[in-house]
Amino acid sequence: MLALVGEVELIFDDAVYPVNQEALDEWAAYREEDMKKKLTPRALKMVAKRLSQWPHDHQMKAVERSIEHNWLGIHYQMPQASTSTKSTTLAEDLNDRSWA
């Protein structure tokens, strides 16, 4: 298991991957304890590359969701920012008497 805490940068073949160390430790423990599979250097590189796609705070959410669903890999979709085309507020809609 890895021993560092916080965000670290893993370097593979001159590529730098900033990852949440806690999320990486959690995934490594899940693989070793629950799946009975060691985190090989190749698997570590792939996990680091996958995790570095998301912001630091979303990396742990991705690991937690993957573990909850007993997935073999890390899967996560960033929540979509809600964009509203509505031009009035709820209070304005409730007080609108133009339809009556």
C-alpha positions as semicolon CSV with decimal commas, in nm:
position;residue;x (nm);y (nm);z (nm)
1;M;0,000;0,000;0,000
2;L;0,120;0,353;-0,068
3;A;0,209;0,569;0,230
4;L;0,183;0,930;0,115
5;V;-0,112;1,154;0,199
6;G;-0,280;1,429;-0,005
7;E;-0,229;1,487;-0,372
8;V;0,076;1,334;-0,534
9;E;0,211;1,331;-0,884
10;L;0,298;0,992;-1,025
11;I;0,541;0,994;-1,314
12;F;0,535;0,721;-1,578
13;D;0,732;0,751;-1,902
14;D;0,770;1,128;-1,852
15;A;0,393;1,171;-1,810
16;V;0,279;1,328;-1,482
17;Y;-0,051;1,224;-1,325
18;P;-0,180;1,429;-1,027
19;V;-0,386;1,193;-0,813
20;N;-0,564;1,199;-0,479
21;Q;-0,345;0,975;-0,264
22;E;-0,632;0,872;-0,036
23;A;-0,838;0,759;-0,336
24;L;-0,544;0,565;-0,476
25;D;-0,481;0,396;-0,139
26;E;-0,849;0,305;-0,111
27;W;-0,849;0,151;-0,460
28;A;-0,527;-0,042;-0,390
29;A;-0,675;-0,181;-0,066
30;Y;-0,998;-0,280;-0,245
31;R;-0,806;-0,463;-0,517
32;E;-0,581;-0,647;-0,274
33;E;-0,836;-0,730;-0,003
34;D;-1,164;-0,775;-0,189
35;M;-1,061;-0,871;-0,540
36;K;-0,743;-1,057;-0,434
37;K;-0,548;-0,885;-0,712
38;K;-0,226;-0,697;-0,655
39;L;-0,193;-0,348;-0,800
40;T;0,085;-0,407;-1,053
41;P;0,295;-0,120;-1,188
42;R;0,096;-0,134;-1,513
43;A;-0,237;-0,128;-1,325
44;L;-0,109;0,158;-1,106
45;K;-0,022;0,360;-1,417
46;M;-0,365;0,298;-1,568
47;V;-0,546;0,390;-1,245
48;A;-0,337;0,707;-1,206
49;K;-0,411;0,806;-1,564
50;R;-0,784;0,743;-1,512
51;L;-0,802;0,931;-1,180
52;S;-0,608;1,231;-1,311
53;Q;-0,890;1,297;-1,561
54;W;-1,108;1,431;-1,280
55;P;-1,063;1,706;-1,020
56;H;-0,906;1,608;-0,689
57;D;-1,237;1,602;-0,499
58;H;-1,410;1,388;-0,761
59;Q;-1,139;1,120;-0,763
60;M;-1,248;0,979;-0,427
61;K;-1,612;0,980;-0,539
62;A;-1,512;0,777;-0,845
63;V;-1,329;0,519;-0,631
64;E;-1,611;0,497;-0,377
65;R;-1,874;0,448;-0,647
66;S;-1,668;0,181;-0,821
67;I;-1,617;-0,007;-0,494
68;E;-1,986;0,020;-0,401
69;H;-2,082;-0,143;-0,729
70;N;-1,805;-0,407;-0,711
71;W;-1,668;-0,290;-1,043
72;L;-1,336;-0,422;-1,167
73;G;-1,230;-0,077;-1,286
74;I;-1,287;0,284;-1,197
75;H;-1,583;0,440;-1,374
76;Y;-1,717;0,787;-1,311
77;Q;-1,910;1,051;-1,494
78;M;-1,876;1,412;-1,388
79;P;-2,209;1,565;-1,287
80;Q;-2,340;1,794;-1,556
81;A;-2,369;2,160;-1,464
82;S;-2,733;2,251;-1,474
83;T;-2,807;2,528;-1,715
84;S;-3,147;2,679;-1,703
85;T;-3,311;2,872;-1,982
86;K;-3,582;2,987;-1,746
87;S;-3,594;3,366;-1,726
88;T;-3,828;3,399;-1,426
89;T;-3,805;3,289;-1,066
90;L;-4,052;3,067;-0,887
91;A;-4,184;3,365;-0,688
92;E;-4,245;3,557;-1,011
93;D;-4,427;3,257;-1,161
94;L;-4,647;3,220;-0,853
95;N;-4,737;3,589;-0,851
96;D;-4,797;3,608;-1,227
97;R;-5,160;3,695;-1,292
98;S;-5,125;3,761;-1,664
99;W;-5,283;3,429;-1,750
100;A;-5,601;3,495;-1,549
